[in-house]
Amino acid sequence: MQPKTWTLVQTIACWNWKCALMSAIVRSLVYLIAMTRSGVHGRFGVVAVEMVYVTLTAGLYAGMQQRALALRSVLLGNLAIVVGVPALAQLFDWLAHRTVGPAASFRAFLVSGIFALVSAFFHLHVMRRGAFLTGHASRTLADDFHRMPRLILSFVAGPCAWLSRASAHFARAAQSESAF
C-alpha cells in the first residue's frame, strides 16, 4: 500500500475562506490600531502583508480545524482544534518572524499564544454549532454573521455557566458530607 500524498488540490479544498476573511479583517484592524498609536510609518504596507499572510494561513489552519470535527473521537478532534492546530500555527508564525528578522519577545509570543488559544476555543465553539464552515456542511456567510451575536454570547456565558454548575456540585457535595 502506497503512502497517501497531500496534493495542492487537497490543501485548497481544506482552506476555509470564511475564517480566513474574518482573521484577516480582525488581525489587520488590530495591527492598524496598534501601529497608529505607536506612529509607525508605512503601516498600510505592514497591514497589507499581514492580510495576505493571515488570509493564506488562517484559512488553511481553520480548514484543518474543520477537518478535525470529523474525527471519530470527539476528544481527539477537540484537542486537534484547540491544541494541535494552534501549536502548529504558532510554530510557523515564530519561524516566519525568525526568518525575516529578530524573533519576537517572549511577552509578545506569550500574548500571541494566549490569543491563539482563545481563538481556537472560539473556532471550536462556533464550528461545533455549524457556523463558519465551508463545503457541504456550510451555510451562507450572511447566516453565519446573523448567528454571531448569539454565538459570542454563548461562548462568553459558557465558562460562567460551567463555573456555576461546578460550584453548585461542590456545595451539594459539601452539604452531603456535613450531613454524616
Stockholm file with secondary structure:
# STOCKHOLM 1.0

chainA/1-180         MQPKTWTLVQTIACWNWKCALMSAIVRSLVYLIAMTRSGVHGRFGVVAVEMVYVTLTAGLYAGMQQRALALRSVLLGNLAIVVGVPALAQLFDWLAHRTVGPAASFRAFLVSGIFALVSAFFHLHVMRRGAFLTGHASRTLADDFHRMPRLILSFVAGPCAWLSRASAHFARAAQSESAF
#=GR chainA/1-180 SS CCCCCCCHHHHHHHCCHHHHHHHHHHHHHHHHHHHHHHTCTTHHHHHHHHHHHHHHHHHHHHHHHHHHTTCSCHHHHHHIIIIIHHHHHHHHHHHHHHHHSSCCCHHHHHHHHHHHHHHHHHHHHHHHTTCSCCGGGCCCHHHHHHHHHHHHHHHHHHHHHHHHHHHHHHHHHHHHHHTC
#=GC SS_cons         CCCCCCCHHHHHHHCCHHHHHHHHHHHHHHHHHHHHHHTCTTHHHHHHHHHHHHHHHHHHHHHHHHHHTTCSCHHHHHHIIIIIHHHHHHHHHHHHHHHHSSCCCHHHHHHHHHHHHHHHHHHHHHHHTTCSCCGGGCCCHHHHHHHHHHHHHHHHHHHHHHHHHHHHHHHHHHHHHHTC
//
